[in-house]
Amino acid sequence: MTKQYQTNRRDFLKTTTMAGAGAIAAGVWTGAQAQDSKSPNEKLNIACIGTANRAAADIQGVLGENIVALVDVDKNYLDRKLKEIPGARPYADYREMLDAEKGKIDAVVIGTTDHHHAPATIRAIRAGLHVYCEKPLTHTVQEARIIAEAAKEAGVATQLGTQIHAGNNYRRVVEIIQSGAIGDVTEAHVWVGKGWGGGERPEKAEQPPAHLNWDLWLGPAPERPYAAGRYHPAQWRRWWDFGQGTLGDMGCHYMDLPFWALKLRHPTSCVATGPEVHPETCPLGLTVEYQFPKRGDLAPCKLTWYDGNMTPKKIAGERVPGSGVMFVGTEGHMFADYGNYRLFPREKFADFTAPAESIPNSIGHHAEWIKACKDGSPTTCNFDYSGALSETVLLGNVAYRTGEKLEWDAANLKATNTSAADQYISKQYRTGWEVS
């Protein structure tokens, strides 16, 4: 996108969106009339990188805009989505798409395997495009910092695909915690019963199917032979080269709640326990302890993550389900998941009245980002917030793989007590896929 086009189109979108909002506020249009009256030129031109599974849900979330380009390394997936969006221009390589669509698109939605998140995102940001990217934001800690800084410098609208952040329950939990209902929160426990891990590298090389561009699927990762059913389409989360196990898959969803409620950002230390480290695949169960410092008047806090076969049955004396969050405070404790919360001890909070709602309900996670692209309004999971969240999540696997407690210098992305973490904070890329 040329700078002149980007500026003019962004100004146009902002002007027309604000004008429409003013007309609705004045009672000239109803909501339906406003939608019907919109010129096609008011809509964002969006390219979607990834078209199936989670990416398909993200495409559904932005279908009200103009989907002008689709990218997928799997031709079967791509052809299926093209039948639903026949006017979109197809690509297998997002690098090629970004070059070919320069000046024609405003934003990208990225729903790829984790190891492609940063290469796709940084190239889109450098092109001046708004970005919606699935979680975790990146594959390494360093990538998360690079992406967050690049987005801030470019001034583009960003949103991480932690869709549950838009739910009403999370808002009510944050309000209760921040009201001081359970006192000073000194511990947060987060657990998910999934187990993305295990397995050995296939010994036998196989020919990739004709519909899959295996070299592009590998992208920045080291070359390896294709093996049916072991990587694409779903099992890639088990492998360090492509995913980050259960912690990478679910950490940004569940740790998002304590990050938000407790105003967390960077831990000062991190230590993990689990089975013997496998060089290829993630563990089937993991426990990670993060220590966070004081944040203004908020007390220091320890956050403990558990997944797979290491999830607890009880926390703070209460039996707990397979996934959730428990806040432990000086005056009580609180369980929460995506849709519910409970306060303990039950008898103490039997007549509890929640504080007045102070956090506005979301217009929708994708809608929030689309609005931000058009009028510059803030998003709740922008890459500054979600970059720090992703750094913390991924640091847990760094600590696990080193087998050491990391004394963490977040400003410099460095463990001050060991050099063993360096090899996992960043990584090497195949030529043409670098992130910098």
C-alpha positions as CSV (number, residue, x, y, z in Angstrom):
1,M,0.0,0.0,0.0
2,T,1.4,3.4,-0.9
3,K,1.6,5.9,1.9
4,Q,-0.7,8.3,-0.1
5,Y,-3.3,5.7,-0.6
6,Q,-3.1,4.5,3.0
7,T,-3.5,8.0,4.4
8,N,-6.3,9.0,2.1
9,R,-8.4,5.8,2.5
10,R,-7.9,5.8,6.3
11,D,-9.0,9.4,6.5
12,F,-12.0,8.6,4.3
13,L,-13.0,5.6,6.4
14,K,-12.7,7.7,9.6
15,T,-14.7,10.6,8.2
16,T,-17.5,8.5,6.8
17,T,-17.7,6.3,9.9
18,M,-17.9,9.3,12.2
19,A,-20.4,11.0,9.9
20,G,-22.6,7.9,10.0
21,A,-22.3,7.7,13.8
22,G,-23.4,11.3,14.1
23,A,-26.4,10.7,11.8
24,I,-27.5,7.8,13.9
25,A,-27.1,9.7,17.1
26,A,-29.2,12.5,15.7
27,G,-32.0,10.1,14.9
28,V,-31.8,10.5,11.1
29,W,-31.2,6.8,10.5
30,T,-32.1,3.6,12.2
31,G,-29.3,1.1,12.7
32,A,-30.6,-1.0,9.8
33,Q,-30.9,2.0,7.5
34,A,-27.4,3.0,8.3
35,Q,-26.2,-0.5,7.3
36,D,-28.2,-0.5,4.2
37,S,-27.1,3.0,3.2
38,K,-23.4,2.4,3.5
39,S,-21.4,2.8,0.4
40,P,-19.2,-0.2,-0.5
41,N,-16.3,2.2,-0.4
42,E,-16.8,2.6,3.3
43,K,-16.0,-1.0,4.0
44,L,-12.5,-2.3,4.7
45,N,-10.8,-4.3,2.0
46,I,-9.5,-7.3,3.9
47,A,-7.1,-10.1,3.0
48,C,-7.5,-13.3,5.1
49,I,-4.4,-15.4,5.6
50,G,-5.7,-18.9,6.5
51,T,-9.2,-20.0,5.5
52,A,-10.1,-23.1,7.5
53,N,-10.7,-24.2,11.1
54,R,-10.1,-21.2,13.5
55,A,-9.4,-19.0,10.4
56,A,-12.9,-19.8,9.0
57,A,-14.5,-18.4,12.2
58,D,-12.4,-15.2,11.9
59,I,-13.5,-14.8,8.3
60,Q,-17.1,-15.1,9.5
61,G,-16.4,-12.4,12.0
62,V,-15.4,-9.9,9.3
63,L,-17.8,-10.9,6.5
64,G,-19.5,-7.6,6.7
65,E,-16.4,-6.0,5.1
66,N,-15.0,-6.6,1.6
67,I,-13.0,-9.9,1.6
68,V,-10.8,-9.2,-1.4
69,A,-8.0,-11.8,-1.0
70,L,-7.7,-15.3,0.5
71,V,-4.4,-17.1,1.3
72,D,-4.0,-20.8,2.1
73,V,-1.2,-23.3,1.5
74,D,-3.9,-26.0,1.3
75,K,-5.7,-25.7,-2.0
76,N,-8.7,-27.8,-0.8
77,Y,-9.3,-25.3,2.0
78,L,-8.8,-22.3,-0.3
79,D,-11.1,-23.6,-3.0
80,R,-13.8,-24.3,-0.5
81,K,-13.7,-20.8,0.9
82,L,-13.6,-19.3,-2.7
83,K,-16.9,-20.9,-3.3
84,E,-18.3,-18.9,-0.4
85,I,-16.5,-15.7,-1.4
86,P,-16.1,-16.0,-5.2
87,G,-14.8,-12.5,-5.8
88,A,-11.7,-12.9,-3.6
89,R,-8.3,-13.3,-5.2
90,P,-6.6,-16.5,-4.3
91,Y,-3.0,-17.0,-3.1
92,A,-0.9,-19.7,-1.6
93,D,1.9,-17.4,-0.3
94,Y,1.0,-14.4,1.9
95,R,4.3,-12.7,1.0
96,E,3.2,-12.8,-2.7
97,M,-0.2,-11.6,-1.7
98,L,1.1,-8.6,0.2
99,D,3.2,-7.5,-2.8
100,A,0.4,-8.1,-5.3
101,E,-2.3,-6.4,-3.2
102,K,-0.2,-3.4,-2.3
103,G,-2.5,-0.3,-2.4
104,K,-5.7,-2.5,-2.6
105,I,-6.1,-3.7,0.9
106,D,-6.5,-2.0,4.3
107,A,-6.2,-4.9,6.7
108,V,-5.4,-8.5,7.2
109,V,-6.8,-11.3,9.4
110,I,-4.3,-14.0,10.3
111,G,-5.4,-17.5,11.3
112,T,-2.4,-19.7,10.5
113,T,-0.3,-22.1,12.5
114,D,1.6,-20.3,15.3
115,H,5.0,-20.3,13.5
116,H,3.5,-18.2,10.7
117,H,1.9,-15.6,13.0
118,A,4.9,-13.3,13.3
119,P,6.2,-13.5,9.7
120,A,2.8,-12.7,8.3
121,T,2.0,-10.0,10.9
122,I,5.3,-8.1,10.7
123,R,5.0,-7.9,6.9
124,A,1.5,-6.6,7.1
125,I,2.4,-4.0,9.7
126,R,5.4,-2.9,7.7
127,A,3.0,-2.4,4.7
128,G,0.9,-0.1,6.9
129,L,-2.0,-2.5,7.3
130,H,-4.3,-3.1,10.3
131,V,-3.9,-6.6,11.7
132,Y,-6.1,-9.1,13.5
133,C,-4.0,-12.2,14.5
134,E,-4.9,-15.4,16.3
135,K,-3.4,-16.3,19.6
136,P,-0.7,-16.6,20.7
137,L,0.5,-13.5,18.9
138,T,3.8,-15.1,18.0
139,H,5.9,-18.3,18.2
140,T,8.7,-16.8,20.3
141,V,9.1,-14.2,23.1
142,Q,11.3,-12.0,21.0
143,E,8.8,-12.0,18.1
144,A,6.0,-10.7,20.5
145,R,8.2,-7.7,21.4
146,I,9.1,-7.0,17.8
147,I,5.5,-7.1,16.7
148,A,4.2,-4.9,19.6
149,E,6.8,-2.2,18.9
150,A,6.3,-2.3,15.2
151,A,2.5,-1.9,15.6
152,K,2.9,1.0,17.9
153,E,5.3,2.7,15.5
154,A,3.1,2.2,12.5
155,G,-0.1,3.3,14.3
156,V,-2.2,0.5,12.9
157,A,-5.3,-1.0,14.6
158,T,-4.5,-4.4,16.1
159,Q,-6.4,-7.1,17.9
160,L,-5.4,-10.6,19.2
161,G,-7.8,-13.4,18.6
162,T,-8.8,-13.9,22.3
163,Q,-12.4,-13.7,21.5
164,I,-13.6,-14.5,25.0
165,H,-12.2,-11.2,26.1
166,A,-15.3,-9.7,24.6
167,G,-17.7,-11.7,26.8
168,N,-19.7,-10.1,29.5
169,N,-18.6,-12.5,32.2
170,Y,-14.9,-11.5,32.0
171,R,-16.0,-7.9,32.4
172,R,-18.0,-8.6,35.5
173,V,-15.1,-10.6,37.0
174,V,-12.7,-7.8,36.4
175,E,-15.1,-5.3,38.1
176,I,-15.4,-7.5,41.2
177,I,-11.7,-8.2,41.6
178,Q,-10.8,-4.5,41.1
179,S,-13.5,-3.5,43.6
180,G,-11.6,-5.2,46.3
181,A,-14.3,-7.7,47.1
182,I,-11.8,-10.5,48.0
183,G,-9.1,-8.1,49.3
184,D,-5.6,-8.0,47.9
185,V,-5.1,-10.7,45.4
186,T,-1.8,-12.4,46.1
187,E,-2.3,-15.6,44.0
188,A,-3.9,-16.5,40.7
189,H,-4.3,-20.1,39.5
190,V,-5.0,-20.9,35.9
191,W,-5.6,-24.4,34.5
192,V,-6.7,-26.1,31.3
193,G,-7.2,-29.8,31.0
194,K,-6.0,-30.1,27.4
195,G,-2.8,-32.0,26.5
196,W,-1.2,-31.0,23.3
197,G,2.1,-32.9,23.5
198,G,3.9,-36.2,23.1
199,G,4.9,-38.2,20.1
200,E,8.1,-39.0,18.2
201,R,9.3,-37.6,14.9
202,P,8.2,-39.8,12.0
203,E,11.1,-41.9,10.6
204,K,9.5,-42.4,7.2
205,A,9.2,-39.5,4.6
206,E,6.0,-39.3,2.6
207,Q,5.0,-37.4,-0.5
208,P,2.8,-34.4,0.4
209,P,-0.7,-34.5,-1.2
210,A,-1.0,-32.5,-4.4
211,H,-3.3,-30.0,-2.7
212,L,-0.8,-29.0,0.0
213,N,2.2,-26.8,-0.6
214,W,4.4,-28.4,2.0
215,D,7.3,-26.0,1.6
216,L,5.1,-23.0,2.2
217,W,3.4,-24.8,5.1
218,L,6.9,-25.1,6.7
219,G,7.6,-21.5,5.9
220,P,10.1,-20.2,8.5
221,A,10.6,-23.6,10.2
222,P,13.5,-25.9,9.5
223,E,12.9,-28.3,6.6
224,R,11.5,-31.7,7.4
225,P,9.7,-34.4,5.4
226,Y,6.0,-34.5,5.2
227,A,4.2,-37.2,7.3
228,A,0.4,-37.7,6.9
229,G,-1.6,-36.9,10.0
230,R,1.4,-35.8,12.1
231,Y,1.4,-32.0,11.4
232,H,-1.2,-30.7,9.0
233,P,-4.0,-30.0,9.7
234,A,-4.3,-30.3,13.4
235,Q,-1.4,-32.0,15.2
236,W,1.2,-29.2,14.6
237,R,0.5,-27.8,18.1
238,R,2.4,-30.7,19.6
239,W,5.7,-29.8,17.9
240,W,8.1,-27.1,19.1
241,D,8.9,-26.1,15.5
242,F,5.3,-25.1,14.8
243,G,3.4,-24.6,18.1
244,Q,3.8,-24.2,21.8
245,G,1.7,-27.1,23.2
246,T,-1.3,-26.5,25.5
247,L,0.3,-23.4,27.1
248,G,0.6,-21.8,23.7
249,D,-2.9,-22.9,22.6
250,M,-4.9,-21.9,25.7
251,G,-2.7,-19.6,27.8
252,C,-3.7,-16.4,26.1
253,H,-7.4,-17.2,26.6
254,Y,-7.3,-18.1,30.3
255,M,-4.4,-16.0,31.5
256,D,-6.0,-13.0,29.9
257,L,-8.5,-12.8,32.7
258,P,-5.9,-12.3,35.6
259,F,-3.8,-10.1,33.3
260,W,-6.7,-7.8,32.9
261,A,-8.2,-8.0,36.4
262,L,-4.8,-7.7,38.2
263,K,-3.2,-5.3,35.7
264,L,-0.3,-7.7,35.1
265,R,2.4,-7.1,32.5
266,H,5.8,-8.7,32.9
267,P,6.9,-11.3,35.5
268,T,10.2,-11.0,37.4
269,S,10.7,-14.7,37.5
270,C,9.4,-17.9,36.0
271,V,9.9,-21.6,36.7
272,A,8.3,-24.7,35.2
273,T,8.0,-28.3,36.1
274,G,6.9,-31.2,33.9
275,P,8.2,-34.4,32.3
276,E,11.7,-34.8,30.9
277,V,12.1,-32.3,28.0
278,H,11.6,-33.8,24.6
279,P,13.6,-32.1,21.8
280,E,10.7,-32.3,19.3
281,T,7.4,-32.3,21.1
282,C,5.7,-30.4,23.9
283,P,4.8,-32.0,27.3
284,L,1.5,-33.6,28.0
285,G,1.4,-31.8,31.3
286,L,3.1,-28.7,32.7
287,T,3.1,-26.4,35.7
288,V,4.5,-22.9,35.5
289,E,4.9,-20.4,38.3
290,Y,5.3,-16.7,37.5
291,Q,6.1,-14.0,40.0
292,F,4.8,-10.5,39.3
293,P,5.9,-7.4,41.2
294,K,3.8,-4.7,42.8
295,R,1.8,-2.6,40.3
296,G,1.1,0.7,41.9
297,D,-1.0,-0.1,45.0
298,L,-1.5,-3.7,43.9
299,A,0.3,-6.4,45.9
300,P,2.9,-8.7,44.4
301,C,1.2,-11.7,42.9
302,K,2.1,-15.3,42.0
303,L,0.4,-16.8,39.0
304,T,0.5,-20.5,38.6
305,W,-0.5,-22.3,35.3
306,Y,-1.3,-26.0,35.1
307,D,-2.3,-28.0,32.0
308,G,-2.8,-31.5,30.7
309,N,-2.3,-34.3,33.2
310,M,-1.0,-31.8,35.8
311,T,-4.3,-29.9,36.3
312,P,-5.5,-29.7,39.9
313,K,-8.6,-31.2,41.5
314,K,-8.8,-28.7,44.3
315,I,-7.5,-25.1,44.6
316,A,-7.8,-23.0,47.8
317,G,-9.8,-25.8,49.3
318,E,-12.4,-25.9,46.6
319,R,-13.1,-28.6,44.1
320,V,-12.6,-27.2,40.6
321,P,-13.7,-28.3,37.1
322,G,-11.3,-29.1,34.2
323,S,-10.5,-25.6,33.3
324,G,-10.7,-22.2,35.0
325,V,-9.1,-19.4,37.0
326,M,-9.0,-19.0,40.8
327,F,-8.1,-15.6,42.4
328,V,-6.9,-15.9,46.0
329,G,-7.2,-12.8,48.0
330,T,-6.8,-11.7,51.6
331,E,-10.6,-11.6,52.1
332,G,-11.7,-14.5,50.1
333,H,-11.3,-16.2,46.7
334,M,-13.1,-16.3,43.4
335,F,-13.4,-18.9,40.7
336,A,-14.2,-17.9,37.1
337,D,-14.3,-19.4,33.7
338,Y,-15.6,-18.2,30.3
339,G,-19.2,-17.9,31.4
340,N,-19.5,-18.0,35.2
341,Y,-18.0,-16.9,38.5
342,R,-18.3,-18.0,42.2
343,L,-17.1,-16.3,45.3
344,F,-15.8,-18.2,48.4
345,P,-16.3,-18.8,51.2
346,R,-19.9,-19.3,50.1
347,E,-21.4,-18.3,53.4
348,K,-19.4,-15.1,53.5
349,F,-20.6,-14.0,50.1
350,A,-24.2,-15.4,50.3
351,D,-25.6,-11.9,50.1
352,F,-22.9,-10.5,47.9
353,T,-24.0,-7.6,45.6
354,A,-21.8,-7.0,42.6
355,P,-20.5,-3.5,42.0
356,A,-22.1,-1.3,39.4
357,E,-21.0,-2.2,35.9
358,S,-18.2,0.1,34.9
359,I,-16.7,-1.7,31.9
360,P,-18.9,-1.3,28.8
361,N,-20.1,-4.5,27.1
362,S,-18.3,-5.2,23.9
363,I,-19.7,-4.7,20.4
364,G,-18.0,-7.9,19.5
365,H,-14.3,-8.8,19.3
366,H,-14.0,-8.6,15.5
367,A,-16.4,-5.6,15.3
368,E,-14.2,-3.7,17.9
369,W,-11.2,-4.2,15.6
370,I,-13.1,-3.2,12.5
371,K,-14.3,0.0,14.2
372,A,-10.8,0.8,15.3
373,C,-9.5,0.4,11.7
374,K,-12.1,2.9,10.6
375,D,-12.1,5.6,13.3
376,G,-9.0,5.0,15.4
377,S,-10.9,3.9,18.5
378,P,-9.0,1.6,20.9
379,T,-9.2,-2.2,21.0
380,T,-9.1,-4.1,24.2
381,C,-6.6,-6.7,23.0
382,N,-4.3,-4.5,21.0
383,F,-0.7,-5.8,20.4
384,D,0.7,-3.7,23.3
385,Y,-1.5,-5.5,25.8
386,S,-1.6,-8.9,24.0
387,G,2.1,-8.7,23.2
388,A,3.0,-8.6,26.9
389,L,0.5,-11.4,27.5
390,S,2.0,-13.5,24.8
391,E,5.5,-12.9,26.0
392,T,4.5,-14.1,29.5
393,V,2.7,-17.2,28.1
394,L,5.6,-18.2,25.9
395,L,8.2,-17.6,28.7
396,G,6.7,-20.5,30.6
397,N,7.8,-22.9,27.9
398,V,11.2,-21.2,27.8
399,A,11.6,-21.9,31.5
400,Y,10.4,-25.5,31.0
401,R,12.9,-26.2,28.2
402,T,15.8,-24.8,30.2
403,G,15.0,-26.7,33.3
404,E,15.9,-23.6,35.4
405,K,14.2,-20.9,37.3
406,L,14.5,-17.7,35.2
407,E,15.2,-14.4,36.9
408,W,13.6,-12.3,34.2
409,D,14.7,-8.9,32.9
410,A,11.7,-8.0,30.7
411,A,13.1,-4.7,29.4
412,N,16.0,-6.6,27.8
413,L,14.3,-9.9,27.1
414,K,17.0,-11.7,29.1
415,A,17.3,-14.1,32.0
416,T,19.8,-12.5,34.3
417,N,20.9,-15.8,36.0
418,T,21.4,-18.1,33.0
419,S,22.2,-18.0,29.3
420,A,20.3,-21.3,28.7
421,A,17.1,-19.3,27.9
422,D,18.6,-17.4,25.0
423,Q,18.2,-20.2,22.4
424,Y,14.4,-20.3,23.2
425,I,13.7,-16.6,23.4
426,S,14.4,-16.2,19.7
427,K,15.0,-18.6,16.8
428,Q,16.5,-19.0,13.4
429,Y,14.4,-18.6,10.2
430,R,14.7,-20.0,6.8
431,T,15.8,-17.4,4.3
432,G,13.0,-15.3,3.1
433,W,10.9,-15.7,6.3
434,E,12.8,-13.5,8.8
435,V,11.1,-11.5,11.5
436,S,12.9,-8.3,12.4
